[in-house]
Amino acid sequence: MVAVMHTTRRHFCSTAAAFFLTTQLPAQTPSTGSSTRPNVAALDHDRILAAADHYLTQPPAPLTTLPSPDSPGTPQDYFSQSTDSPAPFTAHRDALLSLAHIVPALASAWVITKDERYAQHAVAHLQAWFVSPETSMTPSLEYAQVAASGKARPEGVIEAVHLAEVAQSIPFLSTSEALTEPTLDAVTKWFTSYLEWLNTSRTAGLARDMRDHNGSSWLLQAAACAHLNLKDDRALTALRHQFKASTIRAQITYDGTFPRELTTPNPYRNSLFNLDLLAGACELLTTRFETVWDYELQDGPSMRIVLARLFPYIARRGSWPYKADAAFFNELPLRRPALLFAARAYNRPEYADLWKTLPPDTDNPELDRTFPIRQPLLWVTRPRP
């Protein structure tokens, strides 16, 4: 007897639309004479060294150097206030963002030059933020985006998304003499504790379950923390399952859009932000034996279809068919790391070609906060002694 699989009209239409997108969009037309793996070290060489040389002059500035008199926590607890406060405190948020510029740039310079100065200064920042008993940050964000009511908001978890690239820097710095084994163990322990907070805190759990870039931020942070301890794959396995069973369904439609981002005041920026967050998570969760990039639901939603959908709008901002952002629309799209990662994952050289043409940095603080990966060299190469 032959089994007959019944289908619904909705399922048929969704599948047909997904097939049309993946076969007809410009992003799916292979280009010739290009590479899916550009030489990031060569392309970013001058940019990396210029930034690293600048950061060599900047001493560590952990949270304890930035008093927050309204904080309900200790001087080592991260604290920020939401925008409904009369004069919101953002010094800790800005310091964390600065750390995420400094350490990855210095680590990238170490990778390129093997000059111990860069590694030593990066490690000095790591020690101040994550090791020293007097200055290390408490591994939680229980007091992030505290509202005027005195309660923290789950949206505050996204303020630490830039820690993902700091975590990504650590295996590269471990190949230098500057990062000793005791210091490496202490830093890894901090990120392990932070992962535990992400998995057990009610505030973090609410962020995890949000169906937009807040949830993606939680996923990228958790993946970056788990990735530091590759001896225990249980955390990464759980995150892979979550991405496949929950994230794709919650965030991506059959036609490759992020519906929750399209209803925000800045739909273009937040769509690209979310794309980068999920792409970074895919990179961290993919193994030699299993690629998260290829996860796809039966009715179409997948990262592949998201890239196909957004690629033309990154290439030509003016073709964006939805409302323009309320602020800084003309300063986007910037050089999205998702393009570079997806070029490799899907063998799409046109993604890499576009990535190379876009500006890699911004001096706009608001846009900078929605740009989670600044040193792609640390994501497309493996640490080597």
PEURUR-V21649 format. One record per residue. N is the residue number from 1. RES is the residue in one small letter. SS is DSSP state (A for helix, B for strand, O for the rest). BURIAL is I if it has 16 or more other C-alpha atoms within 10 Angstrom, else O. Layout:
n: <N	N>
res: <RES	RES>
ss: <SS	SS>
burial: <BURIAL	BURIAL>
This chain:
n: <1	2	3	4	5	6	7	8	9	10	11	12	13	14	15	16	17	18	19	20	21	22	23	24	25	26	27	28	29	30	31	32	33	34	35	36	37	38	39	40	41	42	43	44	45	46	47	48	49	50	51	52	53	54	55	56	57	58	59	60	61	62	63	64	65	66	67	68	69	70	71	72	73	74	75	76	77	78	79	80	81	82	83	84	85	86	87	88	89	90	91	92	93	94	95	96	97	98	99	100	101	102	103	104	105	106	107	108	109	110	111	112	113	114	115	116	117	118	119	120	121	122	123	124	125	126	127	128	129	130	131	132	133	134	135	136	137	138	139	140	141	142	143	144	145	146	147	148	149	150	151	152	153	154	155	156	157	158	159	160	161	162	163	164	165	166	167	168	169	170	171	172	173	174	175	176	177	178	179	180	181	182	183	184	185	186	187	188	189	190	191	192	193	194	195	196	197	198	199	200	201	202	203	204	205	206	207	208	209	210	211	212	213	214	215	216	217	218	219	220	221	222	223	224	225	226	227	228	229	230	231	232	233	234	235	236	237	238	239	240	241	242	243	244	245	246	247	248	249	250	251	252	253	254	255	256	257	258	259	260	261	262	263	264	265	266	267	268	269	270	271	272	273	274	275	276	277	278	279	280	281	282	283	284	285	286	287	288	289	290	291	292	293	294	295	296	297	298	299	300	301	302	303	304	305	306	307	308	309	310	311	312	313	314	315	316	317	318	319	320	321	322	323	324	325	326	327	328	329	330	331	332	333	334	335	336	337	338	339	340	341	342	343	344	345	346	347	348	349	350	351	352	353	354	355	356	357	358	359	360	361	362	363	364	365	366	367	368	369	370	371	372	373	374	375	376	377	378	379	380	381	382	383	384	385>
res: <m	v	a	v	m	h	t	t	r	r	h	f	c	s	t	a	a	a	f	f	l	t	t	q	l	p	a	q	t	p	s	t	g	s	s	t	r	p	n	v	a	a	l	d	h	d	r	i	l	a	a	a	d	h	y	l	t	q	p	p	a	p	l	t	t	l	p	s	p	d	s	p	g	t	p	q	d	y	f	s	q	s	t	d	s	p	a	p	f	t	a	h	r	d	a	l	l	s	l	a	h	i	v	p	a	l	a	s	a	w	v	i	t	k	d	e	r	y	a	q	h	a	v	a	h	l	q	a	w	f	v	s	p	e	t	s	m	t	p	s	l	e	y	a	q	v	a	a	s	g	k	a	r	p	e	g	v	i	e	a	v	h	l	a	e	v	a	q	s	i	p	f	l	s	t	s	e	a	l	t	e	p	t	l	d	a	v	t	k	w	f	t	s	y	l	e	w	l	n	t	s	r	t	a	g	l	a	r	d	m	r	d	h	n	g	s	s	w	l	l	q	a	a	a	c	a	h	l	n	l	k	d	d	r	a	l	t	a	l	r	h	q	f	k	a	s	t	i	r	a	q	i	t	y	d	g	t	f	p	r	e	l	t	t	p	n	p	y	r	n	s	l	f	n	l	d	l	l	a	g	a	c	e	l	l	t	t	r	f	e	t	v	w	d	y	e	l	q	d	g	p	s	m	r	i	v	l	a	r	l	f	p	y	i	a	r	r	g	s	w	p	y	k	a	d	a	a	f	f	n	e	l	p	l	r	r	p	a	l	l	f	a	a	r	a	y	n	r	p	e	y	a	d	l	w	k	t	l	p	p	d	t	d	n	p	e	l	d	r	t	f	p	i	r	q	p	l	l	w	v	t	r	p	r	p>
ss: <O	O	O	O	O	O	O	O	A	A	A	A	A	A	A	A	A	A	A	A	A	A	A	A	O	A	A	A	O	O	O	O	O	O	O	O	O	O	O	A	A	A	A	O	A	A	A	A	A	A	A	A	A	A	A	O	O	O	O	O	O	O	A	A	A	O	O	O	O	O	O	O	O	O	O	O	O	O	O	O	B	O	O	O	O	O	O	O	O	O	A	A	A	A	A	A	A	A	A	A	A	A	A	A	A	A	A	A	A	A	A	A	A	O	O	A	A	A	A	A	A	A	A	A	A	A	A	A	A	A	O	O	O	O	O	O	O	O	O	O	O	O	O	O	O	B	O	O	O	O	O	B	O	A	A	A	A	A	A	A	O	O	A	A	A	A	A	A	A	A	A	A	A	O	O	O	O	O	O	O	A	A	A	A	A	A	A	A	A	A	A	A	A	A	A	A	A	A	A	A	O	A	A	A	A	A	A	A	O	O	O	O	A	A	A	A	A	A	A	A	A	A	A	A	A	A	A	O	O	O	O	O	O	A	A	A	A	A	A	A	A	A	A	A	A	A	A	A	A	A	A	O	O	O	O	O	O	O	A	A	A	A	O	O	O	O	A	A	A	A	A	A	A	A	A	A	A	A	A	A	A	A	A	A	A	O	O	O	O	O	O	A	A	A	O	B	O	O	O	O	O	B	A	A	A	A	A	A	A	A	A	A	A	A	A	O	A	A	A	O	O	O	O	O	O	O	O	O	A	A	A	O	O	O	O	O	A	A	A	A	A	A	A	A	A	A	O	O	A	A	A	A	A	A	A	A	A	O	O	O	O	O	O	O	A	A	A	A	O	O	O	O	O	O	O	O	A	A	A	A	O	O	O	O	O>
burial: <O	O	O	O	O	O	O	O	O	O	O	O	O	I	I	O	I	I	I	O	I	I	O	O	O	O	I	I	O	O	O	O	O	O	I	I	I	I	O	I	I	O	O	I	I	O	I	I	I	O	I	I	O	O	I	O	O	O	O	I	I	I	I	I	O	O	O	I	O	O	I	O	O	O	I	I	I	I	I	I	I	I	O	O	O	O	O	O	I	I	I	I	I	O	I	I	I	O	I	I	I	I	I	I	I	I	I	I	I	I	I	I	O	O	O	I	I	I	I	I	I	I	I	I	I	I	I	I	I	I	I	O	O	O	I	I	I	I	I	I	I	I	I	I	I	I	I	O	O	O	O	I	I	I	I	I	I	I	I	I	I	I	I	I	I	I	I	I	I	I	I	I	I	I	I	I	O	I	I	O	O	O	I	I	O	I	I	I	I	I	I	I	I	I	I	I	I	I	I	O	O	O	I	I	I	I	I	I	I	I	I	I	I	I	I	I	I	I	I	I	I	I	I	I	I	I	I	I	O	O	O	O	O	O	I	I	O	O	I	I	O	O	I	I	O	O	I	I	I	I	I	I	I	I	I	I	I	I	I	I	I	I	O	O	O	I	I	I	I	I	I	I	I	I	I	I	I	I	I	I	I	I	I	I	I	I	O	O	O	O	O	I	I	O	I	I	O	O	I	I	I	I	I	I	I	I	I	I	I	I	I	I	I	I	I	O	I	O	O	O	O	O	O	I	I	O	O	O	I	O	O	I	I	I	I	I	I	I	I	I	I	I	I	I	I	O	O	I	I	I	I	I	I	I	I	I	O	O	O	I	O	O	O	O	O	O	I	O	I	I	I	I	I	I	I	I	I	I	I	I	O	O	O	O	O>
